[in-house]
Amino acid sequence: MTRLMLIIFSMASTSLMGVGIVAALTMGQDTLQPILIAAAIGFVAAVPVSWFVAKQIE
């Protein structure tokens, strides 16, 4: 399950980071710090998401 989770994580983290960055830019936060924070939140949020999806697939 670990390999499957890592594969899903690579896709989920990219997507969630992108969503967070777009949300930050939409709210008018166009400096470096809010964009990096949004990307970090998306990266961290992808861990439980990928674990849950991998568990459901197996």
N, C-alpha and C positions, 0 to 999 in steps of 0.2 A: 504494500500500500504506500510505502514511502516514495518509491519511484513515481508512482501515479500522482501522488500529491505534489511532488516537485514539478512535474510536467504541467499540471493544472495551475500550480502557483505561478509559473512563469507567464501564463496567459492571463490569469486573474489579476495579478499584481499590475501588469501593464494597463489593463482595462480600468481598474479601480484608481490607479494613479492618474490616468488621463481624465477620468470623470471628476476627480478632485481638483485637478488643475483647471479644467474648464469651469467648474463651479466657482472657484476662487476668482478667475478672470471675469466671470459674469457678474460677480458681486463688486467688481471694481478694484479688487486687490491685485494690482499689477506690479508690485515690487517683488524682489527676490524672496524675502522671508515668508510671506503668505503662500507663495507658490511651492516652496520647499516643504512647508508644513503640510500643505494639502497632499503633496506627493508622498510624504512620510506616512500620513494617516492612511492613504490608499494602500501603501506597501504593507503596513501592519494589519489592516483589515483583510488583506488577501490571505493571511495565514489561516484563520478559522474558516473562511469561505472555501479554500482549496481542500482543507481537511474534511469538511462536511461533504463536499461534492465527491471526493475520492471515496469516502465511506459509503455514500449512496450508490456509487458505481459498483463497488465490490459487494 
